[in-house]
Amino acid sequence: MSFAPLEVSVNGKLVKLFHGATVRHALINAAAGSELVRLVQSGRARVWDETAGAETDLGGALYDGQKLIIK
């Protein structure tokens, strides 16, 4: 059985991830590193799920078509 990857947008950049990935994985893949994760962990930035209209955290589950914005 094969699953298509999840497609998530982070600040407008399309990221393809495996099912079960978290917001942390999306940020790391979008930035080709962990700088965005460090900003969120330190409280200098927040992750906004634009699709749902709510803030989310690094451990949040992802869904196909989700749009994340780092503020």
DOVO-111728 format. One line per field, with one value per atom (N, C-alpha, C, O, CB): residue in one letter; atom name; x, y, z. Coordinates in Angstrom, 2 decimals, padded with zeros to 5 digits. Glycine has a CB too. Example, Ala and Ser with C-alpha at 12.3 -4.5 7.8 and 13.67 -1.06 7.14 Angstrom:
2
residuo: c(a:a:a:a:a:s:s:s:s:s) $
atomo: c(N:CA:C:O:CB:N:CA:C:O:CB) $
xx: c(013.19:012.30:013.20:014.24:011.31:012.85:013.67:012.90:013.41:014.08) $
yy: c(-005.69:-004.50:-003.30:-003.32:-004.47:-002.25:-001.06:000.03:001.14:-000.60) $
zz: c(007.80:007.80:007.80:008.46:009.05:007.08:007.14:007.87:008.04:005.72) $
# end
This chain:
71
residuo: c(m:m:m:m:m:s:s:s:s:s:f:f:f:f:f:a:a:a:a:a:p:p:p:p:p:l:l:l:l:l:e:e:e:e:e:v:v:v:v:v:s:s:s:s:s:v:v:v:v:v:n:n:n:n:n:g:g:g:g:g:k:k:k:k:k:l:l:l:l:l:v:v:v:v:v:k:k:k:k:k:l:l:l:l:l:f:f:f:f:f:h:h:h:h:h:g:g:g:g:g:a:a:a:a:a:t:t:t:t:t:v:v:v:v:v:r:r:r:r:r:h:h:h:h:h:a:a:a:a:a:l:l:l:l:l:i:i:i:i:i:n:n:n:n:n:a:a:a:a:a:a:a:a:a:a:a:a:a:a:a:g:g:g:g:g:s:s:s:s:s:e:e:e:e:e:l:l:l:l:l:v:v:v:v:v:r:r:r:r:r:l:l:l:l:l:v:v:v:v:v:q:q:q:q:q:s:s:s:s:s:g:g:g:g:g:r:r:r:r:r:a:a:a:a:a:r:r:r:r:r:v:v:v:v:v:w:w:w:w:w:d:d:d:d:d:e:e:e:e:e:t:t:t:t:t:a:a:a:a:a:g:g:g:g:g:a:a:a:a:a:e:e:e:e:e:t:t:t:t:t:d:d:d:d:d:l:l:l:l:l:g:g:g:g:g:g:g:g:g:g:a:a:a:a:a:l:l:l:l:l:y:y:y:y:y:d:d:d:d:d:g:g:g:g:g:q:q:q:q:q:k:k:k:k:k:l:l:l:l:l:i:i:i:i:i:i:i:i:i:i:k:k:k:k:k) $
atomo: c(N:CA:C:O:CB:N:CA:C:O:CB:N:CA:C:O:CB:N:CA:C:O:CB:N:CA:C:O:CB:N:CA:C:O:CB:N:CA:C:O:CB:N:CA:C:O:CB:N:CA:C:O:CB:N:CA:C:O:CB:N:CA:C:O:CB:N:CA:C:O:CB:N:CA:C:O:CB:N:CA:C:O:CB:N:CA:C:O:CB:N:CA:C:O:CB:N:CA:C:O:CB:N:CA:C:O:CB:N:CA:C:O:CB:N:CA:C:O:CB:N:CA:C:O:CB:N:CA:C:O:CB:N:CA:C:O:CB:N:CA:C:O:CB:N:CA:C:O:CB:N:CA:C:O:CB:N:CA:C:O:CB:N:CA:C:O:CB:N:CA:C:O:CB:N:CA:C:O:CB:N:CA:C:O:CB:N:CA:C:O:CB:N:CA:C:O:CB:N:CA:C:O:CB:N:CA:C:O:CB:N:CA:C:O:CB:N:CA:C:O:CB:N:CA:C:O:CB:N:CA:C:O:CB:N:CA:C:O:CB:N:CA:C:O:CB:N:CA:C:O:CB:N:CA:C:O:CB:N:CA:C:O:CB:N:CA:C:O:CB:N:CA:C:O:CB:N:CA:C:O:CB:N:CA:C:O:CB:N:CA:C:O:CB:N:CA:C:O:CB:N:CA:C:O:CB:N:CA:C:O:CB:N:CA:C:O:CB:N:CA:C:O:CB:N:CA:C:O:CB:N:CA:C:O:CB:N:CA:C:O:CB:N:CA:C:O:CB:N:CA:C:O:CB:N:CA:C:O:CB:N:CA:C:O:CB:N:CA:C:O:CB:N:CA:C:O:CB:N:CA:C:O:CB:N:CA:C:O:CB:N:CA:C:O:CB:N:CA:C:O:CB:N:CA:C:O:CB:N:CA:C:O:CB:N:CA:C:O:CB:N:CA:C:O:CB) $
xx: c(000.84:000.00:000.89:001.85:-000.96:000.58:001.39:000.52:-000.60:002.05:001.05:000.33:001.04:002.27:000.24:000.26:000.83:001.30:000.70:-000.20:002.35:002.84:001.83:001.01:004.21:001.92:001.14:001.79:003.01:001.06:000.97:001.50:001.02:-000.18:001.05:001.98:001.70:002.46:003.56:002.12:001.87:002.52:003.04:002.31:001.54:004.31:004.91:005.38:006.32:006.10:004.73:005.04:005.05:005.90:006.40:004.11:003.98:004.85:004.73:004.29:005.72:006.59:005.97:005.66:008.01:005.79:005.20:006.22:007.36:004.71:005.78:006.62:005.87:004.69:006.98:006.55:005.96:006.52:007.73:006.25:005.61:005.99:005.27:004.31:005.69:005.75:005.15:003.94:003.86:006.19:003.02:001.87:002.37:003.21:000.84:001.87:002.31:003.31:003.72:002.91:003.72:004.66:003.98:002.76:005.18:004.80:004.29:004.66:005.38:004.85:004.16:004.49:006.00:006.55:003.79:006.67:008.14:008.79:009.69:008.65:008.35:008.92:008.71:009.60:008.30:007.54:007.24:008.17:008.68:005.78:008.38:009.25:010.69:011.36:009.17:011.17:012.54:012.72:013.73:012.90:011.77:011.88:011.72:012.36:010.84:010.89:010.67:011.88:012.17:009.47:012.59:013.73:015.07:016.11:013.73:015.04:016.26:017.16:018.38:017.01:016.57:017.31:016.31:015.11:018.35:016.80:015.91:015.77:015.33:016.39:016.15:016.07:014.63:014.40:016.62:013.66:012.27:011.83:011.10:011.35:012.28:011.94:012.52:011.83:012.48:013.76:014.37:013.62:013.44:015.84:013.18:012.41:011.11:010.74:012.12:010.43:009.16:009.42:008.71:008.42:010.43:010.74:011.11:010.79:011.88:011.79:012.22:011.11:011.26:013.40:009.99:008.89:008.98:008.14:008.81:010.00:010.16:009.27:009.13:011.61:008.66:007.75:006.66:006.83:008.51:005.55:004.44:004.02:004.23:003.24:003.42:002.93:001.42:000.70:003.34:000.95:-000.47:-000.94:-000.39:-000.75:-001.98:-002.60:-003.64:-004.76:-003.26:-003.26:-004.14:-005.40:-006.46:-003.39:-005.31:-006.45:-007.53:-008.72:-006.00:-007.11:-008.06:-008.33:-009.31:-007.53:-007.47:-007.64:-007.28:-007.94:-009.06:-006.23:-005.83:-004.33:-003.67:-006.58:-003.81:-002.40:-002.22:-003.12:-001.91:-001.05:-000.74:000.67:001.41:-000.86:001.04:002.37:003.21:002.71:002.29:004.46:005.39:005.01:005.38:006.78:004.28:003.88:002.56:002.08:003.79:001.98:000.67:000.72:001.70:000.14:-000.37:-000.48:-000.73:-001.30:-001.61:-000.31:-000.51:-001.58:-001.86:000.79:-002.17:-003.12:-002.87:-002.36:-004.60:-003.23:-002.98:-003.66:-004.84:-003.47:-002.91:-003.44:-003.34:-003.76:-004.84:-002.79:-002.68:-001.74:-000.74:-002.17:-002.07:-001.24:-000.78:-001.57:-002.03:000.53:001.13:001.84:002.51:002.12:001.68:002.34:003.13:002.60:001.31:004.37:005.20:005.16:005.53:006.68:004.70:004.56:005.53:005.58:003.11) $
yy: c(-001.17:000.00:001.24:001.32:-000.01:002.18:003.39:004.62:004.70:003.47:005.55:006.78:007.94:008.03:007.02:008.83:010.05:010.92:010.89:010.81:011.69:012.56:013.67:014.04:013.17:014.19:015.37:016.57:016.66:015.55:017.50:018.75:019.88:020.11:018.98:020.57:021.63:022.88:022.78:021.21:024.04:025.30:025.95:026.07:026.24:026.38:027.10:028.44:028.50:026.29:029.51:030.86:030.89:031.55:031.33:030.16:030.15:029.14:029.00:031.48:028.45:027.44:026.06:025.65:027.48:025.35:024.01:023.01:022.96:023.60:022.21:021.18:019.86:019.79:021.53:018.81:017.48:016.67:016.60:016.77:016.06:015.33:013.99:013.75:016.16:013.14:011.83:011.96:012.89:010.85:011.04:011.01:010.77:009.89:009.91:011.52:011.43:012.51:012.62:010.07:013.31:014.40:015.47:015.58:015.01:016.26:017.32:018.70:018.81:017.16:019.72:021.09:021.29:021.96:022.09:020.73:020.82:020.31:020.96:020.01:019.16:018.61:019.56:019.74:017.24:020.16:021.09:022.29:022.71:021.55:022.85:024.02:023.69:024.47:024.58:022.54:022.13:021.95:022.38:020.83:021.32:021.08:022.37:022.52:020.07:023.27:024.52:025.42:026.14:025.25:025.39:026.29:025.62:026.25:026.84:024.34:023.57:023.67:023.81:024.07:023.60:023.68:023.88:023.68:024.83:024.26:024.35:025.76:025.93:023.44:026.79:028.16:028.54:029.17:029.14:028.19:028.50:027.82:028.40:028.08:026.59:025.86:026.59:026.75:024.40:027.04:027.78:029.07:029.41:028.10:029.77:031.01:030.73:031.48:031.68:029.67:029.32:028.84:029.24:028.21:028.01:027.51:028.64:028.58:026.50:029.65:030.76:031.77:032.67:031.46:031.63:032.56:033.80:034.69:032.97:033.87:035.03:034.94:035.91:035.16:033.78:033.59:032.60:031.82:033.08:032.65:031.73:031.10:031.66:032.47:029.93:029.22:029.38:029.04:027.70:029.91:030.14:029.21:029.20:031.61:028.42:027.56:028.41:028.57:026.25:028.96:029.87:029.17:029.79:030.48:027.90:027.14:027.02:027.17:025.75:026.73:026.57:027.88:027.99:025.53:028.87:030.15:030.11:030.74:030.61:029.35:029.21:029.00:028.54:028.04:029.36:029.10:027.61:026.95:029.95:027.10:025.70:025.62:026.60:024.85:024.46:024.31:023.35:022.76:023.81:023.20:022.39:020.92:020.23:022.52:020.43:019.02:018.76:017.63:018.55:019.81:019.66:018.77:018.73:021.01:018.04:017.15:017.98:019.07:016.12:017.46:018.11:017.41:016.23:018.16:018.14:017.54:018.12:019.23:017.79:017.37:017.75:019.09:019.28:016.66:019.99:021.28:022.36:023.50:021.13:022.02:022.97:024.12:023.93:022.26:025.32:026.51:027.06:027.54:027.60:026.98:027.48:028.80:028.96:026.44:029.75:031.04:031.24:031.01:032.20:031.66:031.94:033.45:034.23:031.41:033.84:035.28:035.66:036.82:035.63) $
zz: c(000.00:000.00:000.00:000.77:001.21:-000.85:-000.97:-000.72:-001.21:-002.35:000.04:000.33:-000.36:-000.36:001.85:-000.94:-001.51:-000.35:000.72:-002.42:-000.56:000.52:000.82:-000.02:000.16:002.04:002.40:001.74:001.65:003.96:001.27:000.74:001.64:001.78:-000.73:002.25:003.21:002.76:002.22:004.67:002.97:002.63:003.92:004.90:001.88:003.90:005.02:004.48:003.69:005.69:004.91:004.40:002.87:002.26:004.94:002.27:000.82:000.09:-001.12:000.30:000.80:000.19:000.35:001.46:000.81:-000.76:-000.73:-000.20:-000.66:-002.12:000.77:001.37:001.29:001.62:002.86:000.85:000.79:001.96:002.16:-000.57:002.73:003.94:004.02:003.29:005.19:004.90:005.12:006.05:006.85:005.71:005.93:006.83:008.25:008.47:006.41:009.19:010.57:010.93:012.09:010.83:009.95:010.21:011.06:011.10:008.87:011.74:012.61:012.05:011.05:014.05:012.69:012.32:012.35:011.47:013.25:013.33:013.42:012.13:011.60:014.64:011.63:010.40:009.23:008.41:010.09:009.15:008.05:008.09:007.06:008.12:009.28:009.41:009.06:008.38:010.83:009.51:009.21:007.71:007.15:009.95:007.05:005.61:004.80:003.77:005.16:005.25:004.53:004.58:003.62:005.09:005.69:005.87:005.60:005.72:007.28:005.22:005.01:006.24:006.11:003.76:007.40:008.66:009.78:009.60:008.63:010.94:012.08:012.65:013.78:013.16:011.88:012.38:012.73:013.77:011.34:011.90:012.21:013.50:014.30:011.06:013.71:014.93:016.14:017.16:014.87:016.05:017.16:017.47:018.64:016.84:016.44:016.65:017.40:018.30:015.31:017.02:017.68:019.11:020.03:016.88:019.30:020.64:021.59:022.78:020.57:021.09:021.95:022.20:023.03:021.32:021.50:021.68:020.81:020.90:023.10:019.95:019.07:017.83:017.10:018.64:017.60:016.47:016.88:017.82:015.20:016.17:016.41:015.09:014.02:017.07:015.20:014.02:013.96:014.90:014.05:012.83:012.62:011.51:010.42:012.26:011.81:010.81:010.09:010.57:011.46:008.95:008.22:007.74:007.65:007.05:007.43:006.94:008.02:007.74:006.48:009.26:010.36:011.09:011.82:011.35:010.89:011.56:013.04:013.86:011.41:013.36:014.77:014.89:013.96:015.43:016.05:016.34:016.60:017.11:017.56:016.24:016.50:017.08:017.07:015.20:017.57:018.15:017.31:016.35:019.60:017.68:016.89:016.83:015.88:017.45:017.82:017.84:017.14:017.11:019.26:016.58:015.94:014.72:013.98:015.54:014.52:013.36:012.11:012.17:013.57:010.97:009.69:008.89:009.10:008.90:007.97:007.04:005.65:005.52:007.49:004.64:003.27:002.93:003.22:002.32:002.33:001.93:003.00:002.78:001.54:004.14:005.25:004.89:004.20:006.52:005.37:005.13:006.46:007.26:004.33:006.69:007.93:007.66:006.64:008.53:008.57:008.49:009.77:010.86:008.26:009.65:010.81:011.03:010.15:010.63:012.21:012.52:013.62:014.03:012.94) $
# end
